[in-house]
Amino acid sequence: MQISDNEFNSDLWKRLVEYLNAQLERHHKSNEKSLSIELTHEVRGKIKTIRQLLSITPDSGNRRNDGNI
């Protein structure tokens, strides 16, 4: 899947990136707390997923064009 520059510049994409960054910050803060091993793994998985989504933005330096996120 490829996303066009117009799509990256859309208001929807900008709002999505803003939301994802807020979620990333929230998960980082919760990961700083004392959590069980299971909850720590869950939070780290969420952080990884959000980072993967954010990595496809052109300004991230990690944009992938091979169809994988």
Backbone as JSON, one array per atom type, in Angstrom:
{
  "sequence": "MQISDNEFNSDLWKRLVEYLNAQLERHHKSNEKSLSIELTHEVRGKIKTIRQLLSITPDSGNRRNDGNI",
  "N": [[0.85, -1.17, 0.0], [0.54, 2.17, -0.83], [0.79, 5.54, 0.18], [-0.25, 8.64, -0.89], [1.38, 11.86, -1.37], [-0.5, 13.89, -1.18], [-2.41, 12.7, 0.47], [-0.92, 12.43, 2.82], [-0.74, 15.07, 3.47], [-3.27, 15.78, 4.15], [-5.98, 17.01, 6.21], [-7.15, 15.05, 7.78], [-5.1, 13.09, 8.04], [-3.21, 14.61, 9.44], [-4.59, 15.09, 11.82], [-4.82, 12.47, 12.7], [-2.12, 11.77, 13.13], [-1.55, 13.55, 15.19], [-3.26, 12.53, 17.17], [-2.16, 9.92, 17.45], [0.41, 10.54, 18.39], [-0.26, 11.66, 20.86], [-1.36, 9.4, 22.1], [0.89, 7.79, 22.13], [2.55, 9.2, 23.91], [0.96, 8.98, 26.21], [1.03, 6.19, 26.64], [3.78, 5.84, 27.05], [4.08, 7.19, 29.48], [2.47, 5.6, 31.14], [3.94, 3.29, 31.05], [6.1, 3.91, 32.58], [5.29, 3.52, 35.12], [4.93, 1.19, 37.84], [4.24, -1.82, 36.67], [2.63, -4.98, 36.04], [4.29, -7.81, 34.57], [2.84, -8.74, 32.37], [1.16, -6.55, 31.74], [3.11, -4.65, 31.17], [4.25, -5.74, 28.84], [2.02, -5.56, 27.18], [1.64, -2.76, 27.02], [4.08, -2.03, 25.85], [3.79, -3.32, 23.4], [1.69, -1.83, 22.31], [2.97, 0.64, 22.08], [4.93, -0.01, 20.2], [3.33, -0.6, 17.96], [2.11, 1.89, 17.46], [4.39, 3.41, 16.88], [5.17, 2.12, 14.53], [3.07, 2.82, 12.83], [3.4, 5.62, 12.77], [5.84, 5.72, 11.52], [5.51, 5.68, 8.81], [5.09, 8.19, 7.89], [6.15, 10.9, 5.82], [8.0, 12.73, 6.97], [9.21, 11.32, 8.96], [11.46, 9.97, 8.3], [11.54, 7.31, 8.0], [9.87, 6.24, 6.12], [8.16, 3.7, 4.5], [7.95, 1.98, 1.48], [7.2, -0.48, 0.65], [4.8, -1.66, 1.05], [4.45, -2.62, 3.55], [3.79, -1.85, 6.92]],
  "CA": [[0.0, 0.0, 0.0], [1.26, 3.44, -0.85], [0.0, 6.7, 0.53], [0.23, 9.76, -1.69], [1.74, 13.08, -0.64], [-1.74, 14.6, -0.87], [-3.02, 12.06, 1.63], [-0.13, 12.79, 3.99], [-0.97, 16.49, 3.77], [-4.68, 16.0, 4.45], [-6.34, 17.32, 7.6], [-7.4, 13.78, 8.47], [-3.82, 12.49, 8.4], [-2.61, 15.45, 10.48], [-5.3, 14.82, 13.08], [-4.47, 11.1, 13.1], [-0.77, 11.82, 13.68], [-1.66, 14.22, 16.48], [-3.86, 11.55, 18.08], [-1.2, 8.85, 17.7], [1.46, 11.07, 19.25], [-0.83, 11.77, 22.21], [-1.46, 8.04, 22.63], [2.26, 7.34, 22.39], [2.97, 9.85, 25.15], [0.18, 8.38, 27.3], [1.55, 4.85, 26.89], [5.11, 5.97, 27.65], [3.9, 7.55, 30.89], [1.96, 4.44, 31.88], [5.01, 2.3, 31.09], [7.03, 4.32, 33.62], [4.75, 3.07, 36.39], [5.19, -0.21, 38.19], [3.2, -2.66, 36.08], [2.94, -6.41, 35.96], [5.0, -8.18, 33.34], [1.86, -8.84, 31.29], [0.74, -5.19, 31.35], [4.27, -4.01, 30.55], [4.32, -6.26, 27.47], [0.89, -5.0, 26.45], [1.93, -1.34, 26.75], [5.18, -1.99, 24.89], [3.22, -3.7, 22.11], [0.95, -0.67, 21.8], [3.96, 1.64, 21.69], [5.54, -0.47, 18.95], [2.34, -0.45, 16.89], [1.98, 3.32, 17.16], [5.62, 3.83, 16.2], [5.14, 1.6, 13.16], [2.16, 3.67, 12.06], [4.02, 6.93, 12.59], [7.04, 5.6, 10.7], [5.21, 5.8, 7.38], [4.98, 9.6, 7.51], [7.34, 11.32, 5.07], [8.97, 13.45, 7.79], [9.78, 10.44, 9.99], [12.73, 9.42, 7.83], [11.41, 5.85, 7.95], [8.74, 5.89, 5.27], [8.36, 2.44, 3.78], [7.16, 1.91, 0.25], [7.1, -1.87, 0.24], [3.49, -2.19, 1.37], [4.42, -3.01, 4.95], [3.84, -0.74, 7.86]],
  "C": [[0.89, 1.23, 0.0], [0.29, 4.56, -0.53], [0.6, 7.89, -0.21], [0.6, 10.95, -0.81], [0.5, 13.88, -0.28], [-2.43, 14.02, 0.35], [-2.26, 12.4, 2.91], [-0.37, 14.24, 4.41], [-2.42, 16.79, 4.13], [-4.89, 16.32, 5.93], [-6.57, 16.05, 8.4], [-6.09, 13.15, 8.92], [-3.15, 13.29, 9.53], [-3.27, 15.22, 11.83], [-4.96, 13.43, 13.6], [-3.08, 11.07, 13.73], [-0.78, 12.49, 15.05], [-2.22, 13.27, 17.54], [-2.86, 10.45, 18.44], [-0.06, 9.31, 18.6], [0.98, 11.23, 20.69], [-0.94, 10.39, 22.86], [-0.08, 7.49, 22.98], [2.78, 7.93, 23.7], [2.25, 9.23, 26.36], [0.73, 7.0, 27.65], [2.96, 4.89, 27.5], [4.99, 6.29, 29.14], [3.4, 6.36, 31.7], [3.03, 3.36, 32.01], [6.05, 2.64, 32.16], [6.57, 3.86, 35.0], [5.13, 1.61, 36.63], [4.01, -1.05, 37.71], [3.61, -4.12, 36.15], [3.66, -6.68, 34.64], [4.04, -8.2, 32.16], [1.44, -7.45, 30.8], [1.89, -4.43, 30.7], [4.4, -4.45, 29.1], [3.2, -5.67, 26.61], [1.17, -3.55, 26.06], [3.04, -1.22, 25.72], [4.71, -2.38, 23.49], [2.45, -2.56, 21.48], [1.9, 0.41, 21.32], [4.6, 1.26, 20.35], [4.59, -0.28, 17.77], [2.19, 1.01, 16.49], [3.21, 3.82, 16.43], [5.66, 3.34, 14.76], [4.22, 2.45, 12.29], [2.77, 5.03, 11.77], [5.22, 6.88, 11.66], [6.75, 5.75, 9.2], [5.05, 7.25, 6.95], [6.26, 10.05, 6.83], [8.4, 11.99, 5.95], [9.6, 12.58, 8.87], [11.15, 9.92, 9.59], [12.69, 7.91, 7.68], [10.27, 5.41, 7.04], [9.07, 4.66, 4.45], [7.42, 2.42, 2.59], [6.94, 0.49, -0.2], [5.75, -2.49, 0.58], [3.36, -2.64, 2.81], [4.5, -1.79, 5.83], [4.83, -1.07, 8.95]]
}
